Amino acid sequence: MVALPRKTAQKIWVDMGSLEGEDEVAGARRLRDALVRKGWKPGTNLEYVEQEGGQHDEISWASRVEGMLVFLYGRGKG
């Protein structure tokens, strides 16, 4: 793994279901915290979602995908 030397211009979305496993949730939190230390700002260019009861499956992803698309790309016209 190569360390990220500094913040880049990208917006980042990280999401995790609480039922995906304790190690996986802890890893997602560590990633979020590392990104914040590098300069990403939650709610601005970083969004972290931990869905209570969410799993690693299409049903859980479907419930979060709209928020991810709006955060990364904004709302379309119309």
PDB file of N, CA, C and O in Angstrom:
ATOM      1  N   MET A   1       0.838  -1.169   0.000  1.00  0.00           N
ATOM      2  CA  MET A   1       0.000   0.000   0.000  1.00  0.00           C
ATOM      3  C   MET A   1       0.890   1.241   0.000  1.00  0.00           C
ATOM      4  O   MET A   1       1.904   1.293   0.696  1.00  0.00           O
ATOM      5  N   VAL A   2       0.501   2.224  -0.778  1.00  0.00           N
ATOM      6  CA  VAL A   2       1.235   3.488  -0.857  1.00  0.00           C
ATOM      7  C   VAL A   2       0.485   4.534  -0.040  1.00  0.00           C
ATOM      8  O   VAL A   2      -0.726   4.692  -0.190  1.00  0.00           O
ATOM      9  N   ALA A   3       1.190   5.233   0.809  1.00  0.00           N
ATOM     10  CA  ALA A   3       0.570   6.280   1.626  1.00  0.00           C
ATOM     11  C   ALA A   3       0.221   7.482   0.761  1.00  0.00           C
ATOM     12  O   ALA A   3       0.984   7.858  -0.129  1.00  0.00           O
ATOM     13  N   LEU A   4      -0.915   8.072   1.020  1.00  0.00           N
ATOM     14  CA  LEU A   4      -1.328   9.286   0.342  1.00  0.00           C
ATOM     15  C   LEU A   4      -0.591  10.451   0.981  1.00  0.00           C
ATOM     16  O   LEU A   4      -0.819  10.741   2.156  1.00  0.00           O
ATOM     17  N   PRO A   5       0.289  11.129   0.247  1.00  0.00           N
ATOM     18  CA  PRO A   5       1.114  12.169   0.872  1.00  0.00           C
ATOM     19  C   PRO A   5       0.348  13.416   1.312  1.00  0.00           C
ATOM     20  O   PRO A   5       0.761  14.108   2.243  1.00  0.00           O
ATOM     21  N   ARG A   6      -0.766  13.698   0.641  1.00  0.00           N
ATOM     22  CA  ARG A   6      -1.526  14.905   0.984  1.00  0.00           C
ATOM     23  C   ARG A   6      -2.928  14.782   0.390  1.00  0.00           C
ATOM     24  O   ARG A   6      -3.212  13.870  -0.387  1.00  0.00           O
ATOM     25  N   LYS A   7      -3.782  15.702   0.765  1.00  0.00           N
ATOM     26  CA  LYS A   7      -5.150  15.743   0.257  1.00  0.00           C
ATOM     27  C   LYS A   7      -5.129  16.041  -1.236  1.00  0.00           C
ATOM     28  O   LYS A   7      -4.307  16.816  -1.725  1.00  0.00           O
ATOM     29  N   THR A   8      -6.051  15.408  -1.944  1.00  0.00           N
ATOM     30  CA  THR A   8      -6.237  15.683  -3.367  1.00  0.00           C
ATOM     31  C   THR A   8      -7.573  16.408  -3.544  1.00  0.00           C
ATOM     32  O   THR A   8      -8.286  16.639  -2.568  1.00  0.00           O
ATOM     33  N   ALA A   9      -7.910  16.763  -4.766  1.00  0.00           N
ATOM     34  CA  ALA A   9      -9.109  17.562  -5.027  1.00  0.00           C
ATOM     35  C   ALA A   9     -10.407  16.745  -5.053  1.00  0.00           C
ATOM     36  O   ALA A   9     -11.486  17.331  -5.133  1.00  0.00           O
ATOM     37  N   GLN A  10     -10.337  15.443  -4.989  1.00  0.00           N
ATOM     38  CA  GLN A  10     -11.520  14.609  -5.114  1.00  0.00           C
ATOM     39  C   GLN A  10     -12.438  14.684  -3.899  1.00  0.00           C
ATOM     40  O   GLN A  10     -12.001  14.888  -2.766  1.00  0.00           O
ATOM     41  N   LYS A  11     -13.731  14.511  -4.182  1.00  0.00           N
ATOM     42  CA  LYS A  11     -14.695  14.277  -3.119  1.00  0.00           C
ATOM     43  C   LYS A  11     -14.702  12.773  -2.871  1.00  0.00           C
ATOM     44  O   LYS A  11     -14.558  11.984  -3.805  1.00  0.00           O
ATOM     45  N   ILE A  12     -14.868  12.382  -1.625  1.00  0.00           N
ATOM     46  CA  ILE A  12     -14.838  10.959  -1.288  1.00  0.00           C
ATOM     47  C   ILE A  12     -16.071  10.595  -0.481  1.00  0.00           C
ATOM     48  O   ILE A  12     -16.439  11.282   0.471  1.00  0.00           O
ATOM     49  N   TRP A  13     -16.697   9.506  -0.879  1.00  0.00           N
ATOM     50  CA  TRP A  13     -17.852   8.938  -0.174  1.00  0.00           C
ATOM     51  C   TRP A  13     -17.410   7.588   0.384  1.00  0.00           C
ATOM     52  O   TRP A  13     -16.889   6.755  -0.357  1.00  0.00           O
ATOM     53  N   VAL A  14     -17.611   7.367   1.663  1.00  0.00           N
ATOM     54  CA  VAL A  14     -17.324   6.084   2.298  1.00  0.00           C
ATOM     55  C   VAL A  14     -18.598   5.662   3.010  1.00  0.00           C
ATOM     56  O   VAL A  14     -19.134   6.411   3.827  1.00  0.00           O
ATOM     57  N   ASP A  15     -19.087   4.459   2.701  1.00  0.00           N
ATOM     58  CA  ASP A  15     -20.245   3.985   3.451  1.00  0.00           C
ATOM     59  C   ASP A  15     -20.056   2.541   3.874  1.00  0.00           C
ATOM     60  O   ASP A  15     -19.303   1.779   3.269  1.00  0.00           O
ATOM     61  N   MET A  16     -20.762   2.200   4.924  1.00  0.00           N
ATOM     62  CA  MET A  16     -20.607   0.882   5.543  1.00  0.00           C
ATOM     63  C   MET A  16     -21.901   0.559   6.261  1.00  0.00           C
ATOM     64  O   MET A  16     -22.514   1.429   6.880  1.00  0.00           O
ATOM     65  N   GLY A  17     -22.309  -0.684   6.175  1.00  0.00           N
ATOM     66  CA  GLY A  17     -23.446  -1.154   6.954  1.00  0.00           C
ATOM     67  C   GLY A  17     -22.961  -1.674   8.296  1.00  0.00           C
ATOM     68  O   GLY A  17     -21.907  -2.305   8.375  1.00  0.00           O
ATOM     69  N   SER A  18     -23.713  -1.416   9.342  1.00  0.00           N
ATOM     70  CA  SER A  18     -23.275  -1.823  10.684  1.00  0.00           C
ATOM     71  C   SER A  18     -23.200  -3.343  10.845  1.00  0.00           C
ATOM     72  O   SER A  18     -22.550  -3.834  11.767  1.00  0.00           O
ATOM     73  N   LEU A  19     -23.859  -4.088   9.955  1.00  0.00           N
ATOM     74  CA  LEU A  19     -23.842  -5.544  10.037  1.00  0.00           C
ATOM     75  C   LEU A  19     -22.782  -6.184   9.132  1.00  0.00           C
ATOM     76  O   LEU A  19     -22.785  -7.401   8.944  1.00  0.00           O
ATOM     77  N   GLU A  20     -21.890  -5.383   8.580  1.00  0.00           N
ATOM     78  CA  GLU A  20     -20.852  -5.923   7.694  1.00  0.00           C
ATOM     79  C   GLU A  20     -19.703  -6.557   8.462  1.00  0.00           C
ATOM     80  O   GLU A  20     -18.834  -7.187   7.860  1.00  0.00           O
ATOM     81  N   GLY A  21     -19.686  -6.405   9.753  1.00  0.00           N
ATOM     82  CA  GLY A  21     -18.647  -7.003  10.583  1.00  0.00           C
ATOM     83  C   GLY A  21     -17.901  -5.949  11.365  1.00  0.00           C
ATOM     84  O   GLY A  21     -17.655  -4.849  10.872  1.00  0.00           O
ATOM     85  N   GLU A  22     -17.543  -6.293  12.594  1.00  0.00           N
ATOM     86  CA  GLU A  22     -16.859  -5.334  13.463  1.00  0.00           C
ATOM     87  C   GLU A  22     -15.535  -4.860  12.884  1.00  0.00           C
ATOM     88  O   GLU A  22     -15.230  -3.668  12.937  1.00  0.00           O
ATOM     89  N   ASP A  23     -14.743  -5.776  12.330  1.00  0.00           N
ATOM     90  CA  ASP A  23     -13.454  -5.395  11.750  1.00  0.00           C
ATOM     91  C   ASP A  23     -13.634  -4.481  10.548  1.00  0.00           C
ATOM     92  O   ASP A  23     -12.879  -3.525  10.371  1.00  0.00           O
ATOM     93  N   GLU A  24     -14.624  -4.769   9.730  1.00  0.00           N
ATOM     94  CA  GLU A  24     -14.874  -3.961   8.537  1.00  0.00           C
ATOM     95  C   GLU A  24     -15.336  -2.556   8.905  1.00  0.00           C
ATOM     96  O   GLU A  24     -14.875  -1.576   8.320  1.00  0.00           O
ATOM     97  N   VAL A  25     -16.238  -2.455   9.866  1.00  0.00           N
ATOM     98  CA  VAL A  25     -16.715  -1.149  10.322  1.00  0.00           C
ATOM     99  C   VAL A  25     -15.558  -0.364  10.940  1.00  0.00           C
ATOM    100  O   VAL A  25     -15.411   0.831  10.682  1.00  0.00           O
ATOM    101  N   ALA A  26     -14.744  -1.027  11.749  1.00  0.00           N
ATOM    102  CA  ALA A  26     -13.589  -0.352  12.360  1.00  0.00           C
ATOM    103  C   ALA A  26     -12.627   0.138  11.282  1.00  0.00           C
ATOM    104  O   ALA A  26     -12.068   1.228  11.399  1.00  0.00           O
ATOM    105  N   GLY A  27     -12.433  -0.659  10.234  1.00  0.00           N
ATOM    106  CA  GLY A  27     -11.556  -0.244   9.139  1.00  0.00           C
ATOM    107  C   GLY A  27     -12.098   0.966   8.394  1.00  0.00           C
ATOM    108  O   GLY A  27     -11.338   1.863   8.030  1.00  0.00           O
ATOM    109  N   ALA A  28     -13.410   0.996   8.163  1.00  0.00           N
ATOM    110  CA  ALA A  28     -14.020   2.154   7.502  1.00  0.00           C
ATOM    111  C   ALA A  28     -13.871   3.409   8.355  1.00  0.00           C
ATOM    112  O   ALA A  28     -13.633   4.496   7.830  1.00  0.00           O
ATOM    113  N   ARG A  29     -14.009   3.260   9.653  1.00  0.00           N
ATOM    114  CA  ARG A  29     -13.822   4.412  10.552  1.00  0.00           C
ATOM    115  C   ARG A  29     -12.374   4.893  10.528  1.00  0.00           C
ATOM    116  O   ARG A  29     -12.116   6.096  10.547  1.00  0.00           O
ATOM    117  N   ARG A  30     -11.438   3.958  10.487  1.00  0.00           N
ATOM    118  CA  ARG A  30     -10.018   4.357  10.411  1.00  0.00           C
ATOM    119  C   ARG A  30      -9.735   5.088   9.102  1.00  0.00           C
ATOM    120  O   ARG A  30      -8.988   6.066   9.085  1.00  0.00           O
ATOM    121  N   LEU A  31     -10.327   4.620   8.009  1.00  0.00           N
ATOM    122  CA  LEU A  31     -10.159   5.307   6.729  1.00  0.00           C
ATOM    123  C   LEU A  31     -10.715   6.718   6.805  1.00  0.00           C
ATOM    124  O   LEU A  31     -10.061   7.673   6.387  1.00  0.00           O
ATOM    125  N   ARG A  32     -11.935   6.850   7.344  1.00  0.00           N
ATOM    126  CA  ARG A  32     -12.535   8.187   7.509  1.00  0.00           C
ATOM    127  C   ARG A  32     -11.628   9.102   8.326  1.00  0.00           C
ATOM    128  O   ARG A  32     -11.377  10.243   7.939  1.00  0.00           O
ATOM    129  N   ASP A  33     -11.147   8.603   9.442  1.00  0.00           N
ATOM    130  CA  ASP A  33     -10.307   9.416  10.321  1.00  0.00           C
ATOM    131  C   ASP A  33      -8.990   9.805   9.644  1.00  0.00           C
ATOM    132  O   ASP A  33      -8.511  10.927   9.809  1.00  0.00           O
ATOM    133  N   ALA A  34      -8.408   8.876   8.882  1.00  0.00           N
ATOM    134  CA  ALA A  34      -7.165   9.182   8.158  1.00  0.00           C
ATOM    135  C   ALA A  34      -7.400  10.255   7.103  1.00  0.00           C
ATOM    136  O   ALA A  34      -6.559  11.135   6.916  1.00  0.00           O
ATOM    137  N   LEU A  35      -8.539  10.190   6.411  1.00  0.00           N
ATOM    138  CA  LEU A  35      -8.848  11.206   5.409  1.00  0.00           C
ATOM    139  C   LEU A  35      -9.047  12.574   6.053  1.00  0.00           C
ATOM    140  O   LEU A  35      -8.609  13.588   5.509  1.00  0.00           O
ATOM    141  N   VAL A  36      -9.702  12.606   7.199  1.00  0.00           N
ATOM    142  CA  VAL A  36      -9.885  13.875   7.921  1.00  0.00           C
ATOM    143  C   VAL A  36      -8.523  14.442   8.323  1.00  0.00           C
ATOM    144  O   VAL A  36      -8.292  15.644   8.198  1.00  0.00           O
ATOM    145  N   ARG A  37      -7.632  13.596   8.800  1.00  0.00           N
ATOM    146  CA  ARG A  37      -6.292  14.070   9.180  1.00  0.00           C
ATOM    147  C   ARG A  37      -5.537  14.627   7.972  1.00  0.00           C
ATOM    148  O   ARG A  37      -4.701  15.517   8.124  1.00  0.00           O
ATOM    149  N   LYS A  38      -5.825  14.112   6.776  1.00  0.00           N
ATOM    150  CA  LYS A  38      -5.172  14.603   5.556  1.00  0.00           C
ATOM    151  C   LYS A  38      -5.794  15.895   5.046  1.00  0.00           C
ATOM    152  O   LYS A  38      -5.230  16.546   4.167  1.00  0.00           O
ATOM    153  N   GLY A  39      -6.958  16.278   5.590  1.00  0.00           N
ATOM    154  CA  GLY A  39      -7.539  17.563   5.202  1.00  0.00           C
ATOM    155  C   GLY A  39      -8.932  17.507   4.604  1.00  0.00           C
ATOM    156  O   GLY A  39      -9.518  18.554   4.328  1.00  0.00           O
ATOM    157  N   TRP A  40      -9.487  16.304   4.393  1.00  0.00           N
ATOM    158  CA  TRP A  40     -10.863  16.247   3.918  1.00  0.00           C
ATOM    159  C   TRP A  40     -11.782  16.712   5.027  1.00  0.00           C
ATOM    160  O   TRP A  40     -11.496  16.510   6.207  1.00  0.00           O
ATOM    161  N   LYS A  41     -12.892  17.337   4.647  1.00  0.00           N
ATOM    162  CA  LYS A  41     -13.828  17.894   5.616  1.00  0.00           C
ATOM    163  C   LYS A  41     -15.181  17.199   5.482  1.00  0.00           C
ATOM    164  O   LYS A  41     -15.826  17.284   4.437  1.00  0.00           O
ATOM    165  N   PRO A  42     -15.611  16.507   6.550  1.00  0.00           N
ATOM    166  CA  PRO A  42     -16.915  15.836   6.506  1.00  0.00           C
ATOM    167  C   PRO A  42     -18.033  16.806   6.125  1.00  0.00           C
ATOM    168  O   PRO A  42     -18.109  17.925   6.633  1.00  0.00           O
ATOM    169  N   GLY A  43     -18.886  16.352   5.227  1.00  0.00           N
ATOM    170  CA  GLY A  43     -20.008  17.169   4.781  1.00  0.00           C
ATOM    171  C   GLY A  43     -19.653  18.129   3.670  1.00  0.00           C
ATOM    172  O   GLY A  43     -20.544  18.723   3.063  1.00  0.00           O
ATOM    173  N   THR A  44     -18.380  18.296   3.389  1.00  0.00           N
ATOM    174  CA  THR A  44     -17.935  19.194   2.325  1.00  0.00           C
ATOM    175  C   THR A  44     -17.352  18.381   1.171  1.00  0.00           C
ATOM    176  O   THR A  44     -17.912  18.351   0.075  1.00  0.00           O
ATOM    177  N   ASN A  45     -16.227  17.727   1.430  1.00  0.00           N
ATOM    178  CA  ASN A  45     -15.606  16.912   0.380  1.00  0.00           C
ATOM    179  C   ASN A  45     -15.385  15.470   0.838  1.00  0.00           C
ATOM    180  O   ASN A  45     -14.700  14.690   0.176  1.00  0.00           O
ATOM    181  N   LEU A  46     -15.972  15.137   1.972  1.00  0.00           N
ATOM    182  CA  LEU A  46     -15.942  13.773   2.499  1.00  0.00           C
ATOM    183  C   LEU A  46     -17.293  13.470   3.127  1.00  0.00           C
ATOM    184  O   LEU A  46     -17.801  14.248   3.934  1.00  0.00           O
ATOM    185  N   GLU A  47     -17.861  12.353   2.758  1.00  0.00           N
ATOM    186  CA  GLU A  47     -19.098  11.916   3.399  1.00  0.00           C
ATOM    187  C   GLU A  47     -18.896  10.489   3.890  1.00  0.00           C
ATOM    188  O   GLU A  47     -18.482   9.611   3.134  1.00  0.00           O
ATOM    189  N   TYR A  48     -19.192  10.274   5.158  1.00  0.00           N
ATOM    190  CA  TYR A  48     -19.091   8.952   5.769  1.00  0.00           C
ATOM    191  C   TYR A  48     -20.473   8.574   6.262  1.00  0.00           C
ATOM    192  O   TYR A  48     -21.081   9.297   7.051  1.00  0.00           O
ATOM    193  N   VAL A  49     -20.966   7.440   5.794  1.00  0.00           N
ATOM    194  CA  VAL A  49     -22.280   6.960   6.188  1.00  0.00           C
ATOM    195  C   VAL A  49     -22.121   5.575   6.784  1.00  0.00           C
ATOM    196  O   VAL A  49     -21.570   4.674   6.151  1.00  0.00           O
ATOM    197  N   GLU A  50     -22.605   5.413   8.000  1.00  0.00           N
ATOM    198  CA  GLU A  50     -22.619   4.108   8.657  1.00  0.00           C
ATOM    199  C   GLU A  50     -24.085   3.756   8.877  1.00  0.00           C
ATOM    200  O   GLU A  50     -24.720   4.260   9.804  1.00  0.00           O
ATOM    201  N   GLN A  51     -24.608   2.906   8.036  1.00  0.00           N
ATOM    202  CA  GLN A  51     -26.028   2.587   8.041  1.00  0.00           C
ATOM    203  C   GLN A  51     -26.335   1.525   9.099  1.00  0.00           C
ATOM    204  O   GLN A  51     -25.877   0.387   9.000  1.00  0.00           O
ATOM    205  N   GLU A  52     -27.107   1.907  10.099  1.00  0.00           N
ATOM    206  CA  GLU A  52     -27.519   0.973  11.143  1.00  0.00           C
ATOM    207  C   GLU A  52     -28.347  -0.150  10.516  1.00  0.00           C
ATOM    208  O   GLU A  52     -29.339   0.111   9.836  1.00  0.00           O
ATOM    209  N   GLY A  53     -27.942  -1.378  10.745  1.00  0.00           N
ATOM    210  CA  GLY A  53     -28.640  -2.535  10.193  1.00  0.00           C
ATOM    211  C   GLY A  53     -28.286  -2.842   8.748  1.00  0.00           C
ATOM    212  O   GLY A  53     -28.774  -3.822   8.186  1.00  0.00           O
ATOM    213  N   GLY A  54     -27.436  -2.010   8.135  1.00  0.00           N
ATOM    214  CA  GLY A  54     -27.046  -2.226   6.748  1.00  0.00           C
ATOM    215  C   GLY A  54     -26.099  -3.410   6.610  1.00  0.00           C
ATOM    216  O   GLY A  54     -25.308  -3.698   7.507  1.00  0.00           O
ATOM    217  N   GLN A  55     -26.192  -4.086   5.481  1.00  0.00           N
ATOM    218  CA  GLN A  55     -25.359  -5.237   5.200  1.00  0.00           C
ATOM    219  C   GLN A  55     -24.575  -5.005   3.916  1.00  0.00           C
ATOM    220  O   GLN A  55     -24.705  -3.959   3.280  1.00  0.00           O
ATOM    221  N   HIS A  56     -23.764  -5.983   3.542  1.00  0.00           N
ATOM    222  CA  HIS A  56     -22.997  -5.936   2.295  1.00  0.00           C
ATOM    223  C   HIS A  56     -23.843  -6.600   1.220  1.00  0.00           C
ATOM    224  O   HIS A  56     -23.564  -7.718   0.787  1.00  0.00           O
ATOM    225  N   ASP A  57     -24.886  -5.884   0.798  1.00  0.00           N
ATOM    226  CA  ASP A  57     -25.796  -6.453  -0.193  1.00  0.00           C
ATOM    227  C   ASP A  57     -26.464  -5.339  -1.002  1.00  0.00           C
ATOM    228  O   ASP A  57     -26.411  -4.161  -0.650  1.00  0.00           O
ATOM    229  N   GLU A  58     -27.086  -5.759  -2.085  1.00  0.00           N
ATOM    230  CA  GLU A  58     -27.693  -4.798  -3.008  1.00  0.00           C
ATOM    231  C   GLU A  58     -28.820  -3.996  -2.377  1.00  0.00           C
ATOM    232  O   GLU A  58     -29.007  -2.828  -2.715  1.00  0.00           O
ATOM    233  N   ILE A  59     -29.566  -4.597  -1.472  1.00  0.00           N
ATOM    234  CA  ILE A  59     -30.668  -3.868  -0.822  1.00  0.00           C
ATOM    235  C   ILE A  59     -30.118  -2.690  -0.011  1.00  0.00           C
ATOM    236  O   ILE A  59     -30.645  -1.580  -0.080  1.00  0.00           O
ATOM    237  N   SER A  60     -29.069  -2.940   0.746  1.00  0.00           N
ATOM    238  CA  SER A  60     -28.469  -1.861   1.547  1.00  0.00           C
ATOM    239  C   SER A  60     -27.830  -0.811   0.651  1.00  0.00           C
ATOM    240  O   SER A  60     -27.987   0.387   0.886  1.00  0.00           O
ATOM    241  N   TRP A  61     -27.106  -1.256  -0.383  1.00  0.00           N
ATOM    242  CA  TRP A  61     -26.463  -0.296  -1.288  1.00  0.00           C
ATOM    243  C   TRP A  61     -27.518   0.581  -1.964  1.00  0.00           C
ATOM    244  O   TRP A  61     -27.334   1.790  -2.105  1.00  0.00           O
ATOM    245  N   ALA A  62     -28.628  -0.043  -2.383  1.00  0.00           N
ATOM    246  CA  ALA A  62     -29.676   0.710  -3.071  1.00  0.00           C
ATOM    247  C   ALA A  62     -30.239   1.818  -2.187  1.00  0.00           C
ATOM    248  O   ALA A  62     -30.623   2.877  -2.684  1.00  0.00           O
ATOM    249  N   SER A  63     -30.290   1.580  -0.892  1.00  0.00           N
ATOM    250  CA  SER A  63     -30.836   2.599  -0.001  1.00  0.00           C
ATOM    251  C   SER A  63     -29.883   3.769   0.205  1.00  0.00           C
ATOM    252  O   SER A  63     -30.282   4.818   0.713  1.00  0.00           O
ATOM    253  N   ARG A  64     -28.621   3.590  -0.190  1.00  0.00           N
ATOM    254  CA  ARG A  64     -27.621   4.657   0.007  1.00  0.00           C
ATOM    255  C   ARG A  64     -27.157   5.304  -1.293  1.00  0.00           C
ATOM    256  O   ARG A  64     -26.528   6.361  -1.261  1.00  0.00           O
ATOM    257  N   VAL A  65     -27.451   4.694  -2.425  1.00  0.00           N
ATOM    258  CA  VAL A  65     -26.856   5.152  -3.679  1.00  0.00           C
ATOM    259  C   VAL A  65     -27.311   6.559  -4.073  1.00  0.00           C
ATOM    260  O   VAL A  65     -26.512   7.323  -4.617  1.00  0.00           O
ATOM    261  N   GLU A  66     -28.553   6.918  -3.819  1.00  0.00           N
ATOM    262  CA  GLU A  66     -29.003   8.262  -4.194  1.00  0.00           C
ATOM    263  C   GLU A  66     -28.199   9.331  -3.455  1.00  0.00           C
ATOM    264  O   GLU A  66     -27.763  10.308  -4.062  1.00  0.00           O
ATOM    265  N   GLY A  67     -28.002   9.149  -2.150  1.00  0.00           N
ATOM    266  CA  GLY A  67     -27.212  10.101  -1.385  1.00  0.00           C
ATOM    267  C   GLY A  67     -25.796  10.216  -1.914  1.00  0.00           C
ATOM    268  O   GLY A  67     -25.239  11.312  -1.987  1.00  0.00           O
ATOM    269  N   MET A  68     -25.213   9.080  -2.283  1.00  0.00           N
ATOM    270  CA  MET A  68     -23.853   9.077  -2.826  1.00  0.00           C
ATOM    271  C   MET A  68     -23.795   9.843  -4.149  1.00  0.00           C
ATOM    272  O   MET A  68     -22.899  10.662  -4.356  1.00  0.00           O
ATOM    273  N   LEU A  69     -24.748   9.578  -5.039  1.00  0.00           N
ATOM    274  CA  LEU A  69     -24.743  10.252  -6.341  1.00  0.00           C
ATOM    275  C   LEU A  69     -24.942  11.760  -6.198  1.00  0.00           C
ATOM    276  O   LEU A  69     -24.282  12.542  -6.881  1.00  0.00           O
ATOM    277  N   VAL A  70     -25.846  12.165  -5.318  1.00  0.00           N
ATOM    278  CA  VAL A  70     -26.077  13.603  -5.094  1.00  0.00           C
ATOM    279  C   VAL A  70     -24.836  14.244  -4.500  1.00  0.00           C
ATOM    280  O   VAL A  70     -24.440  15.326  -4.932  1.00  0.00           O
ATOM    281  N   PHE A  71     -24.212  13.602  -3.518  1.00  0.00           N
ATOM    282  CA  PHE A  71     -23.007  14.159  -2.900  1.00  0.00           C
ATOM    283  C   PHE A  71     -21.881  14.325  -3.926  1.00  0.00           C
ATOM    284  O   PHE A  71     -21.236  15.371  -3.983  1.00  0.00           O
ATOM    285  N   LEU A  72     -21.656  13.303  -4.722  1.00  0.00           N
ATOM    286  CA  LEU A  72     -20.536  13.347  -5.667  1.00  0.00           C
ATOM    287  C   LEU A  72     -20.816  14.192  -6.908  1.00  0.00           C
ATOM    288  O   LEU A  72     -19.912  14.853  -7.421  1.00  0.00           O
ATOM    289  N   TYR A  73     -22.056  14.179  -7.397  1.00  0.00           N
ATOM    290  CA  TYR A  73     -22.347  14.801  -8.684  1.00  0.00           C
ATOM    291  C   TYR A  73     -23.376  15.924  -8.640  1.00  0.00           C
ATOM    292  O   TYR A  73     -23.573  16.612  -9.641  1.00  0.00           O
ATOM    293  N   GLY A  74     -24.035  16.123  -7.504  1.00  0.00           N
ATOM    294  CA  GLY A  74     -25.048  17.160  -7.396  1.00  0.00           C
ATOM    295  C   GLY A  74     -26.385  16.686  -7.972  1.00  0.00           C
ATOM    296  O   GLY A  74     -26.491  15.586  -8.513  1.00  0.00           O
ATOM    297  N   ARG A  75     -27.369  17.515  -7.847  1.00  0.00           N
ATOM    298  CA  ARG A  75     -28.695  17.193  -8.376  1.00  0.00           C
ATOM    299  C   ARG A  75     -28.750  17.619  -9.840  1.00  0.00           C
ATOM    300  O   ARG A  75     -28.264  18.686 -10.216  1.00  0.00           O
ATOM    301  N   GLY A  76     -29.343  16.770 -10.640  1.00  0.00           N
ATOM    302  CA  GLY A  76     -29.520  17.093 -12.056  1.00  0.00           C
ATOM    303  C   GLY A  76     -30.625  18.109 -12.254  1.00  0.00           C
ATOM    304  O   GLY A  76     -31.412  18.369 -11.344  1.00  0.00           O
ATOM    305  N   LYS A  77     -30.679  18.670 -13.416  1.00  0.00           N
ATOM    306  CA  LYS A  77     -31.748  19.610 -13.748  1.00  0.00           C
ATOM    307  C   LYS A  77     -33.029  18.829 -13.993  1.00  0.00           C
ATOM    308  O   LYS A  77     -33.030  17.764 -14.610  1.00  0.00           O
ATOM    309  N   GLY A  78     -34.122  19.396 -13.487  1.00  0.00           N
ATOM    310  CA  GLY A  78     -35.408  18.788 -13.791  1.00  0.00           C
ATOM    311  C   GLY A  78     -36.005  18.056 -12.733  1.00  0.00           C
ATOM    312  O   GLY A  78     -37.095  17.507 -12.899  1.00  0.00           O
TER     313      GLY A  78
END
